[in-house]
Amino acid sequence: MFSKTTLFCAAALSCAWPLSAHAAAPAQTPTAAQTATGDAPARATYVLGPDDQIVIHALDVPDISEKAQRVDQNGDLRLPMVGRIHAAGMTLEEFEAELTKKLKVYLQDPDVTVTVTEVRKEPVSVLGAVSSSGVQQLTGPKTLIEVLSQAGGVSADAGPTVRVTRRRESGGIPLPEAVEDPTGRFSTVEINVRALLEARSPEKNIAIQPFDVISVPRAEMVYVLGEVGKPGPVPLSGGHSISVMEAVSTSGGVLKTAAPNRARILRMVAGDPKRAELNVDLQKIMQGKANDLSLAAGDILVIPDSTGKKATTRAIEAAIQIGTMIGTYGVIH
């Protein structure tokens, strides 16, 4: 008599969380580790589909026992003695029960166990601020965190959200904030990346379906130039704004050669090709004598040096566009 055998994945995924090692898969979804060890939850929840390969262990039924069988593209299995069974959509336990029922025509008490020996690969697109952007071939059920990990994790310049888009025929996204597009063909949801990866929103770690598109938009930027330790772009990874002090701190702090009382914010104005210039007395802000200010996406914070060197707004923008980090600016014309 055959005992219950293990269900395993052809390629188990080892996940390394980019922001947290504590993120957990939702309880209702079997993880790769569960599938690999063949425990009861995986057997009860893993759903067969086209291109899965199984082996049936059926005592006293040599015509079908110990032979690899692959579910065809229609989701069917055609077996000697029992004929066609539509296996797609059944869990392993449900398929075993259906096969046992059909074999009762020939045997008084059929003993049947089914093992998945090769699970189907299914494409999922992972785009944007991840280490390995492109199409990921999934093997077996995966959660959102597992797919992001398989793509190498989110990049340092990732924005605050991850967007999942799903074809309507794959079912709706099981989150209350998910919305349909105007055509009704797709369901979309945006999820806070940090809360997801730090396991503060475990219910958002949804099971990913074949042909889902996972987009991680890159963060919007502000730019800190001039007399700071690390002049350059500062990503708004936590939202849509950042304070002047936070931006300066992220950029390595103000150098001794700076004139912080003559700092400038250059800000785009809708419908105006020229940036507006806002005077900022950074020295008073650092001393707690003035309120901190917010920088919005696209703002340029310029901290000049004390020698009075000058550079135009146009030159600053050109330097940003070509990726040149300018170290010293004085009064802006």
HUPEKA-V660273 format. One record per helix or strand of 3 or more residues. SS is the DSSP state (H for helix, E for strand). FROM is the first residue (numbers start at 1). TO is the last residue. If there is no record, write none. Layout:
BEGIN
SS:FROM:TO ; SS:FROM:TO
END
This chain:
BEGIN
H:32:37 ; H:40:45 ; E:53:58 ; E:68:70 ; E:76:79 ; E:83:86 ; H:92:103 ; E:112:118 ; E:121:128 ; E:134:139 ; H:144:150 ; E:161:167 ; H:168:170 ; E:186:192 ; H:193:197 ; H:202:204 ; E:213:216 ; E:221:226 ; E:232:235 ; E:241:243 ; H:244:250 ; H:260:262 ; E:263:269 ; E:272:280 ; H:282:286 ; E:294:296 ; E:300:303 ; H:313:321
END
